[in-house]
Amino acid sequence: MDPFVSVLIPTWNNVEELLQCLASVGALDYPRERMEIVVFDSGSGDGTAARVEALFADMRRGPWARLVLARSPRNLGAFGARAAALRSLGPRGDFVLSLDDDVVVAPECLRRLVDAAGEGVAVVGARIVYDDAPDELASGAGYFNRWLGTYAERRPEVRTACDFVTSCGCLLRRGPLQSVGGFDPTFYTSHGDVDLCLSLRARGFTVLYEPAALIRHKVARGGTRSAERTYYVYRNKLRVLRKHLPHGRRPLVFALYALAWLPRAVVASLIHHRGARGAELRAILRGIRDGLLDRRGQGPR
């Protein structure tokens, strides 16, 4: 019998793309009676709840095991919403398929992720490509250097063990996920998936990248750039270092970041983001300050 899969999709004010995502989930080459879908609406104001409920009412004519819309009155962020959504899963389940609301899943994707999730594997990440440029990789296999505190991404063409994959399209084995407490909501958005994968690796589980499993992501090339996102990227990158670097390496790594990483980030902002230069620089500096202070949850608005 096929493993039972819980599809988890957090959303916020993105109903049109969410409905397209759900349509792609409905087209998966996987038995519907072995799947539940949990959509977590994180305080949307665009009619998301009504439209998802209408869609689920129609979908319930089919053999889906369970269809759930959970809601929060406020925006919990990508990882706050994922953490809350896990509490809405049904009691049975072998795997959780984590998706962003702006992805389109290829029909064979889930089957290939499940096939890759062998003994000891806790996470399998899909090959994430840009929706408007499907030949161009948006996210691949991530690696974390525990000596230098650096992050790198590679693009292997075959199934490969790595340190982390993105939560916008990955399959998580439910037992290991629960053993580390699930997603950490205090990351709010950005790097919560890195933290989760590194926590699982620290417990001896394997993280895999499976390029045969394809997901299209409707994001701008290079990722969305805003002062808010910049703040969380810098803050949470430092939070990951505080949590996952060997204790004795932290002083050296933070010194390297102060001498090399920060000046480079400031120069890049001055060169490439002249129109929003002041806002971006303030976001970088606030993010670094709050990361060093280990501030958590939603940041300054």
C-alpha positions in Angstrom: 0.0 0.0 0.0 1.2 3.5 -0.8 2.3 5.6 2.2 -0.1 8.1 3.5 0.9 11.7 2.6 -0.3 15.0 4.3 0.0 17.9 1.9 0.7 21.1 3.9 0.3 24.5 2.2 0.5 27.8 4.2 -0.9 30.8 2.4 -1.3 34.6 2.8 -3.2 36.9 0.4 -2.3 34.8 -2.7 -5.6 33.0 -3.5 -5.2 32.8 -7.3 -1.8 31.1 -7.2 -3.0 29.0 -4.3 -5.9 27.6 -6.4 -3.4 26.8 -9.2 -1.2 25.0 -6.7 -4.2 23.0 -5.4 -5.1 22.1 -9.0 -1.6 20.7 -9.5 -2.0 18.7 -6.3 -5.2 17.3 -7.6 -3.5 16.1 -10.8 -0.7 14.2 -8.9 -0.2 10.6 -10.0 -0.9 9.3 -6.5 -4.0 7.8 -4.9 -6.3 10.4 -3.4 -7.5 8.1 -0.7 -3.9 8.1 0.6 -3.7 11.9 0.8 -5.0 14.7 2.9 -4.6 18.4 2.2 -4.2 21.0 4.9 -4.3 24.6 3.8 -3.3 27.1 6.5 -4.6 30.6 5.9 -2.4 33.0 7.8 -4.8 36.0 8.1 -5.5 36.6 4.5 -7.8 39.4 3.5 -8.4 38.5 -0.2 -11.3 36.0 0.2 -9.0 33.0 0.4 -11.1 31.1 3.0 -14.3 31.3 1.0 -12.7 30.2 -2.2 -10.8 27.3 -0.7 -13.9 26.1 1.1 -15.8 26.2 -2.2 -13.1 24.2 -3.9 -12.9 21.7 -1.1 -16.7 21.2 -1.2 -16.3 20.2 -4.8 -13.2 18.0 -4.2 -15.0 16.1 -1.4 -17.0 14.4 -4.2 -13.8 12.4 -4.8 -12.0 9.9 -2.6 -9.7 12.4 -0.8 -8.9 11.1 2.7 -9.3 14.5 4.3 -9.4 18.2 3.2 -8.9 20.9 5.9 -8.8 24.7 5.9 -7.2 26.0 9.1 -7.0 29.7 9.8 -5.2 32.3 11.9 -6.5 35.8 12.5 -3.0 37.2 11.8 0.0 36.5 9.6 2.2 34.0 11.4 4.9 34.0 8.7 6.0 31.1 6.5 7.3 29.0 9.4 4.9 30.1 12.1 2.1 29.0 9.7 3.8 25.7 8.9 4.3 25.0 12.6 0.6 25.7 13.3 -0.6 23.7 10.3 1.2 20.6 11.6 -1.3 20.6 14.5 -4.1 20.3 12.0 -2.9 17.1 10.4 -4.9 13.9 10.9 -3.7 11.2 13.2 -2.4 8.9 10.5 0.3 9.8 8.1 3.7 8.6 6.9 4.9 11.8 5.2 4.3 15.5 5.0 4.6 17.2 1.6 5.5 20.8 2.3 4.6 23.3 -0.5 4.5 27.0 -0.9 1.2 28.4 -2.2 2.8 29.7 -5.4 4.2 26.4 -6.8 3.0 24.0 -9.4 3.8 20.4 -8.8 4.5 18.0 -11.7 2.2 15.0 -11.8 4.9 12.5 -11.1 6.7 14.6 -8.4 5.2 13.1 -5.3 5.7 9.5 -6.5 9.4 10.3 -7.1 9.9 11.9 -3.7 8.3 8.9 -2.0 10.4 6.5 -3.9 13.5 8.4 -2.8 12.6 8.4 0.9 14.3 5.1 1.9 15.6 3.9 5.2 17.0 6.7 7.4 15.9 9.5 5.0 14.0 12.3 6.8 13.7 14.9 4.0 13.7 14.7 0.2 13.8 18.0 -1.7 12.4 18.4 -5.2 14.1 20.2 -8.1 12.7 23.7 -8.0 12.7 25.6 -11.2 11.3 29.0 -12.2 7.8 28.9 -13.5 8.6 31.3 -16.4 11.9 29.6 -17.1 11.6 25.9 -16.4 15.1 25.1 -17.7 16.6 27.4 -15.0 17.1 26.1 -11.5 15.7 28.2 -8.6 16.7 25.9 -5.7 18.9 22.8 -5.6 20.9 20.9 -2.9 22.1 23.1 0.0 25.3 22.7 2.0 26.4 24.2 5.3 30.0 24.5 6.2 30.2 24.0 10.0 33.8 25.3 10.1 33.3 28.6 8.3 29.6 29.1 8.7 29.0 29.5 5.0 26.1 28.3 2.8 26.4 26.9 -0.7 24.1 25.5 -3.3 24.9 22.8 -5.9 23.0 21.4 -8.8 23.6 17.7 -9.0 21.8 15.8 -11.8 21.3 12.6 -9.7 19.9 11.9 -6.3 22.3 13.3 -3.8 22.7 13.6 0.0 23.0 17.2 1.2 22.6 19.4 4.3 19.3 21.2 3.5 16.6 21.7 0.9 13.9 24.3 0.6 10.5 23.9 2.3 8.7 25.3 -0.8 8.8 21.7 -2.2 10.0 18.9 0.0 8.8 15.6 1.5 9.3 15.1 5.2 9.0 11.8 7.1 6.5 12.5 9.8 8.2 10.6 12.7 11.6 12.4 12.4 9.8 15.7 11.9 8.0 15.3 15.1 11.1 14.1 16.9 12.7 17.6 16.5 9.5 19.5 17.3 8.6 20.3 13.7 9.3 23.7 12.1 10.5 26.4 14.5 8.0 29.2 14.3 10.4 31.8 15.7 12.2 32.0 12.4 9.0 33.6 11.1 10.2 33.5 7.5 13.5 32.6 5.8 16.0 29.8 7.0 13.4 27.8 9.0 13.9 25.0 6.5 17.7 25.2 6.9 17.3 25.0 10.6 14.9 22.0 10.4 17.2 20.0 8.0 20.3 20.7 10.1 18.4 19.6 13.2 17.5 16.3 11.5 21.0 15.8 10.2 22.3 16.3 13.8 20.1 13.4 14.9 21.6 11.1 12.2 18.9 11.4 9.6 19.6 11.8 5.9 18.5 14.8 3.8 18.3 14.1 0.0 17.9 16.2 -3.1 15.9 14.4 -5.9 16.3 16.2 -9.2 13.8 13.8 -10.9 11.0 15.4 -8.8 10.0 18.7 -10.5 8.2 21.7 -9.0 7.8 25.1 -10.7 8.0 28.1 -8.5 6.3 31.4 -9.4 9.0 33.7 -8.0 11.3 36.3 -9.5 14.7 35.2 -10.5 17.1 35.6 -7.6 14.2 35.7 -5.2 11.9 38.5 -4.0 13.8 41.5 -2.8 12.3 43.8 -0.2 13.5 45.4 3.0 11.4 43.0 5.1 12.8 39.9 3.4 16.3 41.3 3.6 15.9 41.8 7.4 14.8 38.1 7.9 17.5 36.7 5.6 20.3 38.4 7.6 18.8 37.9 11.0 17.9 34.3 10.5 21.2 33.4 8.8 23.0 34.5 12.0 20.4 32.6 14.2 21.2 29.4 12.3 24.9 30.0 13.0 24.3 30.5 16.7 22.3 27.2 16.8 24.2 24.9 14.6 27.9 25.9 14.7 30.2 24.1 17.1 30.4 26.3 20.2 34.2 26.8 19.8 33.9 28.0 16.2 31.4 30.8 16.8 33.8 33.6 17.8 36.0 33.1 14.7 33.0 32.8 12.3 31.3 35.9 13.7 34.6 37.8 13.4 34.9 36.7 9.7 31.3 37.8 9.1 32.0 41.2 10.7 35.2 41.7 8.6 34.1 40.3 5.3 30.4 39.4 5.0 29.0 42.7 6.4 31.1 45.1 4.3 30.4 43.0 1.2 26.7 43.1 1.9 26.8 46.9 2.3 28.7 47.5 -0.9 26.4 45.2 -2.9 23.4 47.1 -1.5 24.9 50.5 -2.5 25.7 49.3 -6.0 22.6 47.2 -6.9 19.7 48.8 -4.9 20.2 52.5 -5.3 16.4 53.2 -5.4 15.8 51.7 -2.0 19.3 52.1 -0.7 18.4 53.6 2.7 15.6 51.0 3.5 17.8 48.1 2.5 20.8 49.2 4.5 18.6 49.7 7.6 17.2 46.3 7.1 20.6 44.7 6.8 21.9 46.4 9.9 18.8 45.7 11.9 18.9 42.0 10.8 22.5 41.6 11.8 21.9 43.3 15.2 18.8 41.2 15.9 20.6 38.0 14.7 23.5 38.6 17.1 21.0 39.3 19.9 19.0 36.1 18.9 15.7 38.0 18.6 12.9 35.8 17.4 9.5 35.8 15.8 8.1 38.7 13.8 10.6 41.5 13.5 10.1 45.3 13.1 7.3 46.3 10.8 
